[in-house]
C-alpha cells in the first residue's frame, strides 16, 4: 500500500464487523433458543424421558440443517462476492435460485417426516417405549421444516441488505410464540412431546413470515423473479456450501453413533438425556463463536470480490484480536455457570442426570474454545475459495477424528468419553489453519497476510493501492492532494490524475456536508484507490444513511446552481463509469477513470 501522510485507520472495517456480528450471532442463536425452550418445557412438564426424545431427534434435524447450510452459506458467499464486484444482477439471480431450491427441497423433507416418522424413529435408535413419542415429535417438527430453512435464508439476505432489525423483530416473535405455545400444548393441553414439536413449528412459520416482509417492499434490492434465476450458479452455490452441509451431516452420524453407544451402556437413558441437555445449552453459547466466524466470512467474501487483499487482512485481524476474545469469554461463562444451569431442567440436584449435565458443561467450555478457532479458519477458507481444504476440515470435524476417539473412550468412560473426544478432536482440527499456512509457504509465515495465505499476486500489489480514512472536510481535501500525488508518482496522465483527485474530493465533500451530521453519529469514509494497467479504480465506502449519487444526479435540475447540485453534476461529468450499491448497510460507490 502506498505510503502517504494520510492512512486508513482500520476502524471502518472493524466497525462494520461489529455491525454485522450481532445479526450473525442471532441467526445461529435462533436454532439453539428454540431447542432450549423445548428442553426447558419438556423436562419440567413432561419429564427427563422427553429430553431423551429431543436428543434422539437431533441427528435427523441436523440433516435438514445441512441442507439449509448449503443454501445459506453458498448464497451468502456468492452474493457477497457479487456485491463486492458491483454485479447486482447476479446477486438477484442467486437470491431467486436460493428461494426456489429451498422451497422444493424442504417440501420433500416435510413429506418424508409425515410419511416415514415411525421408521425414522427406529433408525434414530428409539426404544419400543419411545418410538411413539419420537414419531409424534418428528411429525410435529416436520410441519415447520420449510419455514425453518426458508426463514434462515431470508435472515441471511436481510444481513446482506443491512436490514437486521427485521431479524430482531422476527426473533422476538419466535421466542414469545414458541414459549407460549410450548406451555399451552405441554402444560395445559397435555399433548406431550408431539405438542412441543408442533409449537416450535408454528413459531417457525411466524418467524419466516416476518423475515420475508422486507423483500416485498420497494427498498429491497434483492427481488425474487423466475426470470432472474441463474441456474449456472447452482454448482458454485453447492460447491461453496457443501462443506457446511458435510459438517452437519457427519455430525448427525457422530451424534447417532454416540447416542447409541451411550444407550447400550446405560439403558436408563440418563446419559443420553444429559448429553441432550448439554447440546441444547451449548447451542446458545456456540452461536457466539459461529457468529464471530460467520461475520468474518461475509466481509472476507465481499473483499475477495473486490480483490482487496489489504481489507481481507484487516478483517481477519479484527476476527482474531476482537472476535475470538468474545467467544473465549462465552466459554469462561459456561465454565462458571455449569453447576447451576442443570437446575433449570432438573430441579433436584441429587439426581444423577443433574450431576452428569453439570460435568458435561465444564467440558463444554474447552470444546467451545477449540470449536470457535476451527469455525474461524473454516469460514475464512470458504470465503476465499479453498474448498478442498474446507471439505477436509469438515470430514475431520464430523467423523474422521472424533468418532474413532469416541469408539475408544466411551466404552471405558461413558459420557466423559464423549466429551473428551470432542475436546481432543476440536483441538486437532483447530490446528489445521496454522499448519496449512506452514505448508503453503514452506516456511514460517512472517505477516498476518501470510498466516491467512493470501497469495502475493492476489489483486493489486501494495504499491498499486492507496487507502485513506476520511473523518472531516480537511481530510477530504488533503486526500484529494494525496491521490494526485499517488497518480503522479505512478506516471499517470496529469489530466486523469487531476480528475481522479477532483472526483474523490467532490463526492466526499457532498457526503460529509449532506449526511455526516444527519443522525448525530460519528461517520467515516473509506477511500480505496487502485491503479492497474491504464485504468484507475476508486472505491468509496461510508456508513451514513443510504444515498445514491448516481440516481440523485439524474434528478438535479440543470438550471440549479446551488453548491450541492453543482458538486454532484461536476462529479458525474468527469468519470467514465460509476456503480453504487448498498452492501451490509454500507454505501459503496465505485468509479472507473
N, C-alpha and C positions, 0 to 999 in steps of 0.2 A: 504494500500500500504506500502510495506517495506520501512522503513526509512534508507536512505543512505546518504553519503556525496554528491552524485550527485542526482539530481531530474529532473523530466520532467518540463520544463519551461512553458508548456501550450501554447506556441506560435505556435507550429506546427499545432494544430487543429484550432486555431484562424486564422492563415494564410490560411489554407485550406478552412475554412468557407468563407473568403473573396475572395478566388479564385473561389468558386462555386457560390457565391451570384450574381455577375453581370449577369451570364447566366440565373439564375432563374428569376431575375427581367426582363430580356429581353423577356423571354418566356411569362411572364404574361403581359408584356408591349405590346406584339405583337397584341393581340386582341383589346386592347384599342386604339392603334395608328391607326389601320385600321378603327375603328369606328370614331375616331377623324377626320381623313382625309375625310371620307364620310360625317360627320356632317358639317365640315367647307365648303366643296364644295357645299353641298346641301343647307345649309342655305344662302349662299352668291349668288348662281347662280340659285337656284330653288325656295326657299322661306321657311318660317317658317313651312309651312304645310309638307314639306319634312322631317323636324325634327320629326314631329309627327308620320310620317310613320316609320321612323327608331326606334322610341320609341315603337311603337306597335309591330314591328318585334322582339324586344329584347327578349321577353319570348320564342318565337319559337327558336331563336338562342341558348338560354340557355339550351334547351333540348339536342341539339347536343353537346354543351359544357359539359353537364353532361355525355354523352356517352364518350366523349374524356377524361374526368376526371377519369372515371372507368379504362379505358385502361392505361392512362398515370400514374396515381398515383399508381394503383395496380402493374403495371410493374416496376415502379421506385423503390418501396419499396422492392418487391421480388428480383429484380436484385441486389439492393444494399446489401440486406442480403446475397445473394448467393456469391456476390463478397467478402463480409466480411468473409464468411466462406471458401473462396477459391474454390468454385464449379463453374467453367466456363461453364461446360456442361449444368447445369440447367439454368444458366444465358442466354445462347444462346437459350434454349428451350422456355423461357419466351419471349424473343425478337421475335422469329418466330411466336409464338402464338399470340402476340400482333398485328403483321402486318396483319396476316390473318383475325383476328376478326375485326380489324378496317376497312379493305377493304370491307368485307361483309356487315357490318352494315351501313357504310356510302354510299355504292351504293344504298341500300334501302332508305336511307334518301334523297338522290338526287331524286330518282324516286317519292317519296312522294311529294317533293317540286314541281316537274314538273306537276304531275297529279292532285294534290289537292290544288293548290295555292289559288284559289278563295274561296274555303270552309275554308281553314286555315285563310285567311284574315278576314272572317266574325267571326270566332271563336275568333280571337285576338282582336275583338272589333272595327273594321274599320267601319266608316260610309259609306253610299252608295256612297258618293262623293270620299271617299278614298280607296274603295275596289280595283279599277283598279290599282292605284299606288302601293298599298301594295302587290297585287298579282304579279305585274311585278317585284317588288323588291325581293319577295320570290323566283321567278324563277331565277333571276339574281344571287342571293346569293347561290341558290341550285347548280349551276354549280361548285361552289368552296367548297362545304361541304366536299367532300372526301379529297382534298388536305389540307384543313384547319386542319382537325383532324389528318390525317396521317402525315402531316408536324410537328404537335405538338409532335407526338410520336417520330419521328426521332430526334427532338430537345432534348427531354428528354434523349434519348440514347446517343446522342453526348456529353451531360454533363457527363454521366457515363464513356464515353470513354476518357474524358479530351480533347475533340476537340471542344471547344466552339467557336473557331474562325469561324467555318462553320455557326454557328448560327448568328454571327455578319454579315457575308457576306450575308446570306440569308435575314436578317432583312433589311439591306441597300438596297438590290434589291427590296424587297417588298415595302418599303417606296417610292422608286423612281418610280416604275411602277404604284403603286396604285395612287399616286399623279398625274402623267402624264395622266393616263387613265381616272381618275375621271374628270379631267379638259376637256379632249378630248370629252368624252361622254356627260357631263353635259353642259359645256360652249360652245363647238364648234358644236358638232353634235346634241345638244338639245334632247338627249334621255331620259331626265328626271331621276327620281329616279331609274327606272329599269336599266338604263345605269350605274348609280353609283354602283348598286349591281353587275352587270356583271364585271365592272372594278376591284372591290375587289376580285372577284372570279379568274380572270386571274392572279392577283398578287399572290394569294394563290398557284396557280399551279407552278409559278416560285419559290416561297419560298420552296415548298415541294421538287422540283427537286434539288435545291441547298443543302438542308439538307440531301438528300438521297445519294449524290455523295460519301461521305466518306465511306459508307458501301459497296461500290463496289470496294474499294481499298484493298490491301494486309495488310495495317496497322490495319484494323478493326478487333477487337477480337470478335465482335458480327456479326455473319454471318447468313443470312436467309437460312433456309432449311426446306422443308416439312418434311423430316425425323426426324429433331431435335425437331419438335413441341411436347411439353409435355402437352397433354390435361388434365392431372391430375392437372395442375396448374390453370386451368380455374376457379374453385371455389375459391381458395385462392386469385386469382387476383381480381375477382369480389367482394369478401368479403372485401378486403382491400380498393379497390377503390370506393365501393358503397357509403360511407358517403359523398365523394366529389360530386358524381353524385346526391345524395339526396339533397345536398345544392343547386346545380344548378336547379334541377327540382322543388324543393319547392320555390326557389327564383323566378323562372319563374311564378309560381302560384301567389306568392305575388305581383310581378310586374304587372301581368294581373289584379288582384283584384284592386290594387291601381290605375292603368291606367283607368279602367272602372269607379271607383268611382270619380276620378278627372273629367273624361269626362262627367259624369252625372250631376255634379255640375257646369261644365264650358264647355258648348257646343262649345265655340270658339276654344277649344283645346290648348289654350295658356299655361295652367298649364302642360298639357302633353308634349308640346314642351319644356318647361322649365326643367321638370324633365328628359326628354330625353337628353337635353344638359348637365345637371348635371351628369347623368350617364356616358356619353361619356368622360367628363373631368375627373371625379373621377376614371375611369378605368385606366387612366395613372398613377395617384398617388397611387391607390390601388395596382398596380403592385409592388411597392416598399415593402409594407407591406407583400404581398403574397410571394414575393421573399425571404424576411427575414425568413418567416415561412418555405417555401419550402426547402431552403438551409439547415436549421436545420433538417428537416425531412430526407433528403438524408443522411447526415452524421450520424444522430442518427440510421438510418436503418443499415448502414454499421457497426457501433459499436455494435448494437444489434446482428447482425450476428456473430460478433467476441466475443459476450458475455463479453464485456468490459465496466463495469459499470463506471469506472473512466473516460473513454473517453466520454461516454454519458453525464455525469455530466459536464465535461469541455465544451462540445459543447453547452449545454443549458445555461451555464454561459455566453458564448460568445453571444448567441442569446439575452439573457436578458440585458446584460450590453453594448453590441455594436450594435446589430442588431436593437433592439427596438428604441434606440435613433435616428437612421437614419429614421425610419418610422415616429417617432414623429416630426422630423424636416420637413418631407414632409407635415405633417398635418399643421404645422405652416405656411409653404409656401402657402398652399391652402388658409388659412385664410387671409394672407396678399395680395394675388393677386386676391381674389374673386371679388372685384369691377371692375377689369379691364378685366378679361377673357371673359365675355359675349360680349365684343366689337368685338372679332374675329368672332362671329357668327351673331350678330345683331348690325350693325354699329351705329344705332340710340339709344343712351342711354335713350331717353324719352319713348321708347316702354315698355309696361308692361312686356313682356317676358324677356326683359333685366333686369329689377328690380327683377323679381322672380328668375331668374337664379343666379344673384349675391347673393341674400339672401340664396338660396339653398346651394351654395358653402360654405358659412360661417358655416352652419350646418354640411357640409361635413367634415370639419376639425375635429370636435368632433367625427363624425362617424368613421373616419379613425383611430383614436387613439384606440377606443374600438374594432373595427373590426380586427386590427392587433393583439391585445392581444388574441382575440378569435382564430385567424388563427394560432398563435404560439402554443397554447395549443392543438388545434385540430390536427394539423400536427404532433406534437410530440407524442400524444397518438396513432396516427395512426402508427407511426414508431415502437412503442413497443407493438403493438397488442391489444390495449384496444378498440376493435371495437365497443362494445356495447356503451361505453361512447361517442365515436366519433359520432355514429348514433344519440344518444340523443342530442348532441350539434348541429348536423345538422338539426334535426327537430325543435329545439328551434330557431336556426338562420333563418330557412326558413319560417315557418308559425306559430309555436306554440306561440311565444311571440309577434312577430311584427304585424301579421295580426289582432289579436284582438285589439291591440293598435291602428292600423290604422283605423279599423272599428269604434272605439270610437272617434278618434281625427279628421279624415278627414272631416266628415260632419260639424264639428264646426270650423275647422281651415284651411281647404283646403290643399294647398301644404305644409304649415307649419306642418300640422298634419302628413303627410307622413314622413317628415324629423325628426320630434320629435320622432315618433315611431321607427325610425331607431337608433337614438341616445340612447334612453332608452333600446331598445331591445338588441343592441350590448353590452351595459354596463352590462346588466343582464347575457348574455351568457359568457362574459369575466370573470365573477366571478366563472364559473363552475370549472376551473382548480384548483384554490386555495381551494375552498370549497371541492372538491373531495379529495384533499390531507388531509384535516382535518378529513374527514370520513374514509379515507383509513387507517390512523394511529390511529384514535380515540383519538387524542391529537394534540397539536400544533407541526408541524414538526420542527426539530432542525437544519437541514442542507439542503443545496440545493438538495442533493441526495434524501432526504425525501420529499422535496416540489415537486420534479418531480416523486415521487412514484416509485423509483427503489427498488424492493424487496431486503431484506437483504441477501437472498440466491441466488441472480442472479449472474451467472458467478462465477468467483473465488473471494474468500474473499480478503480483503485488505492485509492481511499478507501473502497471497499466490502470490502476484504480486510485480513486480519491474518495475518502469517506469523511464526512463532516456532520456534526450535530449542531443545529441552529436553535438557539433559545430566545433570541430577541432581534430587533431591527438591525442593530450594529453588526451582529454576527452574520446576518443575511447579506449585508453589503460587503463585509470582509470575505465571506465565502465566494462572492462573485469575483473578487480580485484573485482569490486562491485558484479558482477554476481557470481564469485566464492565464495565470502563471503556469498552471499544470499543463494547459494546452500548448503554450509557447515552448515549454521545456521539451515537449514531445514533437516539436516541429509541425504542429497542426496549422493549417491556413489561418492567418490572422483574422479574417472575416468570420470564419467558423468559430474561432476561439472567442471572439467578441460576442457573437450571437449566443454561444453556449453560456457565457457568464451572464449576459443580459437575461436570458431565458430563466435561469435559476433565480436571479435577483427579483425579477418581476413577479414570478409565481410565489416565491417565499414572502415577499412584502405583502402580496394580496392575502395569503393565508394568515400571516401574523395580524394584519390590520382588521381583517374580517372576522377571524374565528378564534384567535388565541384567548380573547377575553370574553367570549360568548357565554361560557359556563363557569367562569371564575375558577378554573382549574389550571394547573401548570401543564403546558404543552411543549412539544419539541418537534422539529422537522429533521428527518434523517436524509441526507443527500448522499447519493452513491453515483459516482461518475466513472465510466469505463471507456477507454479508447482502444478499439480493436479494428485493425485494418484502416479503412478510410472513414469509418463511422464513429460517432460519439453517442454513447447511450447514457442518459441521465435518468435516475430514478429518485423521486421524492416521496417520502412517506411521512404522514402526520397523523397524530392521534386525536384530532379535533372532530367535530361533527361532520357527517358525510357531506361532501361538496364536490361537484364535477365541473372543473373549469372548462372542459370542452363543451359540455351542454350549455353552461351559462354564457359562453362566448357567442353561441348562436342566438341567444335571446337579447344580447346587448344591442341597443339602438345605435346604428352608425352615427347618428347626429348627437349622441350623448357624449359630451366631452368631459364628464366627471372623471376625476383621477382613478376611481375604482374601475369604471368601464374601460378607460383608456389603457390601463395596465394589462387588462385581460386581452384586449384586441392586439396590443403590441406583442404580447407573448405568443398568441396563436399565429401571428403573422410571420414569425421568424423561425419556426420549426417545420420540419418536413412531415413527421409522423408523431401522433400523440395517442396515448392509451390511458384510460382511467379505470380503476377497479377498486371496489370496496372489499377488502380481504381481512377477515378476522376483526372487523370493526375498525380497520386502519385504511385511510385513504392512500392509495398507491397510484401515483401519476408518473408515467414513463414518457420520455421524449427521445426521439432519434434525430440527429442532425447529420 
